[in-house]
Amino acid sequence: MLQRILRMAVAVTVVVLALVPDSLVGRVAGAGPGECPPRDTRVLARYPITGYWMIPRSDACVTRRMVEAIHGVGADTLITFGARLLPASVGPDGRVGGAFDDCVEDGRTCYQAARDTGRTIRQVYTYTASEHFGAGVLRCPGLDRRIENGGRVYYRLMLGDSCEASTYDLLLVAADGDGVGHMMTEAAAQGMKVFPGLPVPPKDGAKPWLPDLAHLPALNAFTARVVADYRQRYGASPALGGLYQSFELAMRGRAGDDPIIALYAAQHEVVAGAWPGVTIMVSPFWDARRGRGFPPEQVEKGFDEIAATRAGAPMVIAIQDGRGVGKVPVHGPDEADAPVDPRLEPVTGKVTNRQAYYGSARDYIEAAARRVTPGVRLWVNVEVFEPTQVAGECGRADPFPLRGRTTKARVDEQVAAAAAHGTKIIAYGWDPFLTCRDDPSAPSLADELAAGWQEPIVARATPAVRDGVVGVLVEGYHLGGGTLRFAYHRAGSGPVTVEAPQEWHDPGTGRGIPLESAWAAFEPEDPDPARPWVTITATNGAGHTATSGYAMAVSP
């Protein structure tokens, strides 16, 4: 799932240009030698996705270009993963190896220097960070150290019960740059929020989708230091939105001794204690496939169990919609017995939606929305990619499995399914899925969002009487000033299409991209009971038409 992220280093300008859509590239004029180009703080498009996962970059100028591109399509939120704590072995020369070869203090390796303090080392861990920590992680004078060598910054941390303990775990941290710090700087300048990722525990050796709870004490000790450091350095920053729980789980009913729930409860208690009031964000997933997944009815219990781990802290539950990996379809109720989308066939085979899945994304999102309680916000994380690639299509080549590039029309459908219940829509992930191109002259998905951002999206429609007139109320995005087209089947006479002007429009309020409402007079005449659906397509006052319709049930 999302935690299989490609943590790549981008160091050359040629690569930078591939990360930013042509239509959103910031101005470069005016940058002097060794300086980043001036920031472009314009919002060029207001698409309803307002947050993206982003890989931290060690280059401040790369970060600036990427953040301004994300801000340019209407986003105000950035999320990134934490790194994984890894048990390590030490060679006879006192070196851990790999990125830690140059962790050397006064001619001694960091391990040797730690051992020479006279304390007993229980376990050695390593952590490869995308950021430079501050003094908040250095708790024990003379024991904890920040070391610079070979172009890297290292931290030698003693994780014990106290600074006077005789036994401790040794954690060696390596950082090639301050990617998270650059994100915070650029987000603050753009009026955006960042959710840095919490440290991730080692995997269970036999079941790698589970955490190894034997390492929970070391993880919690390091988490407490990281959160305290964030509080010290970013507590006054307008850019800190909260902290992201990087270990994922399925939102379904789980056993009472579930190790991921145990991890959440323990780590979230540490977070809440180290920084009271900070928001914890989690992004669980679900699986609607028959025989392998679970029905929407299990979502409510799973939501409750996750919310119960927040230890009194505010929590955001940003549910992965599952369409990108093919575990959940996106379709209307009128398409339950239609063939699955061709891009889903590699996952399900040539079957109908009902044969392949327990329900659609909308069914699962509605089930989660029923469990929202004070202190918990529901966001939806739409997966902006396809389960597999087709010939000539860009996407993610590494890590496996390959993922393909999707279209704006498909993303519009995901947004429509999420908008009625999610208080915010975010997406995984900005690069490569929004930035890759099938060929150098082809538009990226971000270019398509920027070009078509004014196309209406209908998220919900219900019959509504206004001033004594029967009509339909629709909710969605970029609706106002145009018409609503209603297509249905009349009993005995076949398809009928009626286009009606919008007679009322509410632009909505709130931060981000508000959900609008519009009403038009319409009442179907003698609808066919065998086809009890009206498909509604919006065209707004600027002449833009929705890429797909919304199916509303009607009574015969």
Secondary structure, DSSP 8 states (H G I E B T S, - for coil): -TTS-------SHHHHHHHS-GGG----TT--TT-------------S--EEE----S-HHHHHHHHHHHHHTT--EEE----B-EEE---TTS---GGGTT-EETTEEHHHHHHTTT-EEEEEEEEEESS---GGG--STTTSEEEEETTEEEEEEEESSSTT-SEEEEEEEEESS-HHHHHHHHHHHHT-EEE-B--B--B-SS-TTSB-GGGHHHHHHHHHHHHHHHHHHHTT-TTB--EE--S--BSS---TT-HHHHHHHHHHHHHHHHSTT--EEE--B---BTTTS--GGGHHHHHHHHHTTSTTS-EEEEEE--TTTTSS----GGGTTSB--GGGHHHH-S-BHHHHBS--HHHHHHHHHTT--TTEEEEEEEE-SBSS--TT--EE-SSSS-EE---HHHHHHHHHHHHTT-SEEEEE-STTTTT--SSTTS--HHHHHHHSTTS-EEEEEEEEEETTEEEEEEEEES-TTSEEEEEEEETTTEEEEEEEE--EEE---SSSS--EEEEEE---SSB-TTS-EEEEEEE-TTS-B-SS-EEEE---
